[in-house]
Amino acid sequence: MIDKVSLLYTDKYQTYNFGAQHPLRPLRLKLTYSLMEKLNLFKNERLTIKEPIMATQEQIERVHSSDYVSVVKRLSINPEDRIVKPYVYGLGPGDNPIFPGMYEASALVCGASILAADLVWNDDEMMVAFNPAGGLHHAQKNKASGFCIFNDIAVAIHHLKHIKKDIRIAYLDIDCHHGDGVQWLFYDDPNVLKVSFHESGKFLFPGSGNTNEIGEGRGKGFSINFPLLPGTSNRMFVKLFRYCVPRILEAYSPDLLFTQLGVDMHFNDPLTQMGLSIAAYKDIAQTLYTCNHDYCNNKWVAVGGGGYLMTVVPRAWSIFLARMLDINLPNELPEEWIQEVKKEVPYEETPYQLWDRDDRSEVQLLSHPEIAKKMIDYNNDLKKLCDEKYVPNILNGFKLTS
Ligand SMILES: [Zn+2]
């Protein structure tokens, strides 16, 4: 067994573009690829880079209504088409602006996640495949939501179910926003375990992801949510994650692990209020790597997700890829990449190190001990919930469903 790794990439990812004023900029993917290359990750013999192709309409319609798909197609050809009412489908000015070619761009992201799933499932030597353009977890059956037109994650999961009807998949989502689209699309499905860590819906879009959303019907007990307090620090997050994730994945023991690796919990992210630094993602990558090996059949499909700083996303995702390849990177950014960032995003603070240990949120908490205590108590309650409800729910759910 040589544990091969695959990265899904094409310059055509740049076509998923809502325009210059929109926070989700495809530039982050270009800068990610560039950093991975300059860190010499592509020289590793275990890695192959694969060029994805668009998903078929049939594959997309396993998740989305044909009605919605045809509306996206029409507007993709002619954004001015007003025979359809775009706002009924979540499209238009705001989060999900209409742009020419949006059907093809969205189908390509789905196709890349399908290819990632195929590679991992069908090649015994393939341990992990990573599609950084994927992770569009908010899209729903009949509508776009939160920068997501088609839900590439759900499309890829349905593709796997099409190959193996009773496949059991653990979906783990670390994006700062709740993975609502995936949760609702598989809410009654015990064969897809949905686990989401996110900033609490009390403070952030989309508002869902509370601890009482546990699934319905046969899927009861197979939706698990960790709504976190704003300002949660590296240390607090990592402690909770390291404690809960292995227990949950061990209890479920899936055929395949599917992770959404949004990195918008970073302390500087412009859309969120969490306190993580890139050092936390290093730790998370390690936990996922170990759990995949120990509890998930050594089959891991990874997709990207949120992250709205062009200087943060590439560093975090390079750390994930390096971990997948067992490479220990020095904490030094290649000079060429620093220059590239200075040129492309002069308004962002230039980074010089790969991971920032930044303990700003810890320091802030030290000066507010009463808030720190509240946060620690809150996270301890989540741990307790994991031990007393979430893990037993999975084990009991198996009895009910089998
Ligand atoms: Zn997000």
Residues whose N, C-alpha, C, O or C-beta is under 5 A from the ligand:
A	BS01	ZN	D175 C176 H177 G262 D264 G306
